[in-house]
Amino acid sequence: MRIVALNWRDPRHPEAGGAELHLREILRRCVRDGDDVTWLAEAFPGAAAEDTVDGIRIVRAGTWYNAHLALGSLYRARFRKERVDLVVEDINKVPFFTPLYAGVPVVAVVPHLFGATVFREASPPVGAVVWAHEALLPFVYRRTPFLAISDSTRQDLVRRGIAADHVSVVRCGLDQGSYAVTTPPSDRAPVIAFLGRLRKYKGAQHVLHAFPTVLERVPEARLDVIGDGPYRSDLERLAARLGIGERVRFRGALSHDAKVAALNEAQIATCPSPKEGWGLTVIEANACGAPVVASRSPGLVESVRDGETGILVPHGESSALAEALVRLLRDRDARLRMADAGIRWARTFDWEDCYRDSRAVLARAAERGKAA
């Protein structure tokens, strides 16, 4: 097939995250198996207008605030004139509304939608723009097949008016060869790891608010914040105000090997987000032998097996988060039992499986387009 994908970011973008990893793992295997793939994404400082990643041609246009317009214009100007079999739109910010102009079948890939949670991150005007665009999904994409990464996302789409039989669920994979337990969970220091982009909606502030209580009961505990983003300076100031600055390490964005090493240092990982598409960082932590304390939020209720691979707590309740963290830090048997279960759980995820099932959704859409 000749595939054109649209996503706000591409794999080289400084803020590329789980959505970009998911799409890359699928599309690079499409290239491996003979498809021609072009990925349209926003430009960023220092980026070339065109690039190649894993055999995927990257074409960039627009900026962080207008890529939904710029990339649509780019597609209409350059790719409507070429033979294209399928458009893959990754909806993880403002939608591109590709069914209105693609001229070929579209598959919408949805990690998760923001809904009202966008107002926790963005200003009211920006949040209103995102919310309003998402409200149009059931009208613009009413005939479009969707590829969701969790049942939580599928349920959200159906609640918004997307037909249930239009949504296929294919969970994310994991690169089994690059995640491993190098330090036995029984030998680790009382370190808690937060792994994720440092934006307000990811919830790292909730861990900081819980951590003074953790230190009262486990004085030797340490918190490692792994990741970077525009909310970092606020988090650093919060740690200082709470008097925990000396026990919190802001480690920034780490290389893959350093990230795996950091997860192997931790007894526990935490993911206090109000909403995730799935929770890739949860599975990464589990693969390294760290059980996860997470919010009882969409996506996370699927990636964390409550009481088995980690503990789920009400989102935003710092006292409940602190209690769960202390429990696992102090209850060695429970922690090691969950660490072992988490390792087994993580081994069930593979990008080849994700690709196979996702590719089937793409192929069906393209075939229906040919038949029409």
C-alpha positions in Angstrom: 0.0 0.0 0.0 0.9 3.7 -0.3 0.1 5.1 3.1 0.2 8.8 4.2 0.1 9.3 8.0 -0.6 12.5 9.8 0.5 13.2 13.4 1.4 16.4 15.1 4.8 15.1 15.9 7.2 12.6 14.3 9.7 10.3 16.1 12.5 12.9 16.0 10.5 15.6 17.7 11.9 16.6 21.1 8.6 15.9 22.8 7.7 12.7 20.9 6.1 10.3 23.3 4.0 7.2 23.5 1.7 8.1 20.6 4.7 8.6 18.3 6.3 5.4 19.5 3.1 3.4 18.8 2.7 4.8 15.3 6.3 4.4 14.5 6.3 0.7 15.5 3.4 0.0 13.2 4.6 2.1 10.2 8.2 0.9 10.2 6.9 -2.6 10.0 4.6 -1.6 7.1 7.8 -0.4 5.3 9.6 -3.6 6.2 6.8 -5.6 4.6 6.7 -3.5 1.4 4.5 -0.5 2.0 5.4 3.0 1.0 4.9 5.3 3.9 5.0 9.1 4.3 4.5 10.7 7.7 3.4 14.4 7.8 4.2 16.2 11.0 4.8 19.7 12.5 8.2 21.4 12.0 10.4 22.2 15.0 13.6 24.2 15.5 16.5 22.6 13.8 14.4 20.0 11.9 14.8 19.5 8.1 11.8 19.9 6.0 12.1 16.3 4.9 13.7 13.4 6.7 13.7 9.6 6.8 13.2 7.4 9.9 13.2 3.6 9.7 12.4 3.9 6.0 9.5 6.2 6.6 9.6 9.5 4.7 9.0 12.4 7.1 7.6 15.7 5.7 7.3 18.6 8.1 5.2 21.8 7.9 3.5 24.2 10.3 4.3 24.7 14.0 3.0 23.5 17.3 -0.1 25.8 17.1 -1.2 25.5 13.4 -0.1 22.0 12.2 -3.7 20.9 12.0 -4.1 23.5 9.3 -0.7 23.4 7.7 -0.5 19.6 7.3 -4.0 19.5 5.8 -3.0 22.1 3.3 0.3 20.1 2.6 -1.7 16.9 1.9 -4.1 18.6 -0.4 -1.3 20.4 -2.3 1.1 17.5 -2.7 -0.5 14.1 -2.0 -4.0 14.4 -3.5 -2.2 14.5 -6.8 -0.3 11.2 -6.1 -1.6 7.7 -5.8 -2.4 7.1 -2.2 -4.2 4.0 -0.9 -4.8 4.9 2.7 -4.5 7.9 5.1 -3.7 7.1 8.7 -4.6 9.9 11.1 -3.3 9.8 14.6 -5.7 11.8 16.7 -3.9 12.9 19.9 -4.3 16.6 19.8 -6.5 18.8 17.6 -7.9 16.5 14.8 -6.9 17.0 11.2 -10.4 16.1 9.9 -8.9 14.1 7.1 -12.1 12.4 6.0 -13.2 15.8 4.7 -10.4 16.0 2.1 -8.3 12.8 1.9 -10.1 11.4 -1.1 -9.1 7.9 0.0 -10.0 5.7 3.0 -9.0 7.0 6.4 -8.1 5.0 9.5 -8.2 7.1 12.7 -5.7 5.9 15.3 -6.6 7.1 18.8 -4.3 6.8 21.8 -6.8 8.8 23.9 -8.9 11.9 23.7 -8.5 14.8 26.1 -12.1 15.7 26.8 -12.4 18.0 29.9 -8.9 17.0 31.1 -7.4 19.4 28.5 -8.4 22.3 30.8 -5.9 20.9 33.4 -3.1 21.6 31.0 -4.1 24.4 28.6 -5.4 27.9 29.1 -9.2 28.2 28.8 -9.1 29.5 25.2 -6.8 26.8 24.0 -8.7 24.1 26.0 -11.9 25.3 24.4 -10.5 24.9 20.9 -9.3 21.3 21.6 -12.6 20.4 23.3 -14.7 21.9 20.4 -12.7 20.0 17.8 -13.1 16.7 19.6 -16.8 17.3 19.8 -17.0 17.2 16.0 -15.5 13.7 15.8 -18.8 11.7 15.5 -19.9 14.0 12.7 -16.7 14.2 10.6 -15.5 10.6 11.2 -18.9 8.8 11.3 -17.9 6.4 8.5 -14.3 6.1 9.5 -12.8 2.9 11.1 -11.0 3.6 14.4 -8.0 1.9 15.9 -7.9 2.4 19.7 -5.2 1.2 22.0 -7.4 0.3 25.0 -11.0 -0.5 25.9 -11.1 2.7 27.8 -10.5 4.7 24.6 -13.0 2.6 22.8 -15.6 3.3 25.4 -14.8 7.0 25.3 -15.3 7.1 21.5 -18.6 5.2 21.8 -19.9 7.6 24.4 -19.1 10.4 22.1 -21.2 8.9 19.3 -18.8 6.7 17.3 -20.5 3.4 16.3 -19.1 0.6 18.4 -18.5 -1.7 15.4 -16.3 1.0 13.9 -13.7 0.8 16.7 -11.1 -2.0 16.9 -8.9 -2.3 20.0 -5.3 -3.3 19.6 -3.1 -2.8 22.6 0.4 -1.5 22.4 3.5 -3.7 22.4 6.9 -3.7 24.0 10.4 -4.2 22.7 11.1 -7.3 24.7 14.8 -7.2 23.7 15.5 -3.8 25.2 13.8 -4.1 28.6 15.2 -6.4 31.3 15.6 -6.9 35.0 19.3 -6.3 35.6 19.0 -5.6 39.4 16.9 -8.2 41.3 13.9 -6.4 42.9 14.9 -7.8 46.3 18.2 -5.9 46.2 16.9 -2.4 45.4 16.9 0.7 47.5 13.6 2.4 48.5 13.4 4.5 45.3 10.1 5.6 43.7 10.3 6.4 40.0 8.0 8.7 38.1 8.5 8.3 34.4 6.8 10.6 31.9 6.6 13.9 30.1 6.6 16.8 32.6 3.3 18.4 31.8 0.6 19.2 34.3 -1.9 16.7 33.1 0.6 13.8 33.7 0.2 14.3 37.4 3.8 14.4 38.8 2.7 17.1 41.2 0.5 14.5 43.0 3.5 12.4 43.8 5.3 15.4 45.2 2.4 16.3 47.4 2.3 12.6 48.6 6.0 12.3 49.2 6.3 14.2 52.6 4.0 11.6 54.1 6.0 8.9 52.5 9.2 10.3 54.1 7.6 10.5 57.5 7.1 6.7 57.4 10.1 5.7 55.2 12.7 8.4 55.9 15.3 6.7 53.6 13.0 6.9 50.5 13.9 8.9 47.4 11.9 10.0 44.4 13.4 10.0 40.9 11.5 12.1 38.4 12.5 10.8 34.9 11.5 12.9 32.0 11.4 16.5 30.9 8.9 19.1 29.7 7.5 22.6 30.3 6.2 21.8 33.8 9.6 20.9 35.2 10.4 24.3 36.7 7.1 24.3 38.5 7.7 20.9 39.9 11.1 21.8 41.1 9.7 24.9 42.9 7.0 22.7 44.4 9.5 20.2 45.7 11.4 23.1 47.3 8.3 24.5 48.9 7.3 21.1 50.4 10.8 20.8 51.9 11.6 17.6 50.0 14.1 19.0 47.4 17.0 17.0 48.8 15.1 13.7 48.5 13.9 14.3 44.9 16.1 13.9 41.9 14.9 15.5 38.6 16.9 13.4 36.1 15.6 14.8 32.9 15.0 12.9 29.7 17.2 9.8 29.7 18.5 7.7 26.9 16.8 4.3 26.6 19.6 2.4 28.4 19.7 5.0 31.2 15.9 4.8 31.5 16.1 1.0 31.9 18.9 1.4 34.5 16.8 4.0 36.4 13.8 1.7 36.5 16.0 -1.1 37.7 17.1 1.1 40.6 13.5 1.7 41.7 11.5 -0.5 44.0 8.2 1.1 42.8 7.1 3.2 39.8 4.1 5.6 39.9 1.7 7.0 37.3 -0.7 9.4 38.9 -2.3 10.6 35.6 -6.0 11.5 35.2 -6.2 9.7 31.9 -4.0 7.6 29.6 -4.7 5.9 26.4 -3.0 2.7 27.8 0.0 3.4 29.9 3.2 2.4 28.1 5.3 3.6 31.0 3.5 1.2 33.3 4.5 -1.8 31.2 8.0 -0.5 30.8 8.3 -0.3 34.6 6.8 -3.8 35.1 9.3 -5.2 32.5 12.1 -3.9 34.7 10.7 -5.4 37.9 9.0 -2.4 39.4 5.3 -2.7 40.5 3.3 0.5 39.8 1.1 2.7 42.0 -1.3 4.5 39.6 -4.5 6.5 39.4 -7.7 4.6 38.9 -8.1 6.4 35.6 -9.0 5.4 32.0 -6.3 3.4 30.4 -4.4 2.8 33.7 -7.3 0.5 34.9 -6.2 -1.8 32.1 -2.4 -1.6 32.1 -2.2 -2.0 35.9 -3.7 -5.1 37.3 -4.9 -3.8 40.7 -3.5 -5.9 43.5 -1.5 -8.0 41.2 1.1 -5.9 39.2 0.5 -2.7 41.2 -2.1 -0.7 43.1 -4.7 1.7 41.8 -5.8 4.7 43.9 -8.4 7.5 43.4 -6.9 10.1 41.2 -5.7 13.3 42.9 -6.0 11.9 46.5 -2.5 12.4 47.8 -3.2 10.6 51.0 -4.3 7.5 49.2 -1.3 7.7 46.9 1.1 8.1 49.9 -0.5 5.1 51.7 -0.1 2.8 48.7 3.5 3.9 48.2 4.3 3.3 51.8 2.6 0.0 51.8 4.8 -1.3 49.0 8.0 0.2 50.3 7.4 -1.5 53.7 5.8 -4.7 52.7 8.6 -6.6 51.0 6.7 -9.7 50.3 3.8 -7.9 48.6 6.2 -5.8 46.6 8.2 -8.8 45.4 5.1 -10.7 44.5 3.8 -7.8 42.4 7.2 -7.3 40.8 7.2 -10.9 39.7 3.6 -10.7 38.4 4.5 -7.4 36.6 7.4 -9.1 34.8 5.2 -11.9 33.6 2.5 -9.4 32.5 5.0 -7.3 30.6 6.2 -10.3 28.7 2.7 -10.7 27.1 3.1 -7.5 25.0 5.0 -7.5 21.7 5.1 -4.9 18.9 4.9 -7.6 16.3 1.5 -8.7 17.7 0.4 -5.1 17.8 1.5 -4.6 14.2 -0.1 -7.7 12.9 -3.5 -6.8 14.3 -3.2 -3.1 13.4 -2.1 -3.9 9.8 -5.2 -6.0 9.4 -7.4 -3.0 10.3 -5.5 -0.8 7.8 -5.8 -3.4 5.1 -9.5 -3.9 5.6 -10.0 -0.1 5.3 -8.0 0.1 2.1 -9.8 -2.9 0.5 -13.2 -1.4 1.3 -12.0 1.8 -0.4 -11.1 -0.2 -3.5 -14.5 -2.0 -3.5 -16.3 1.3 -3.3 
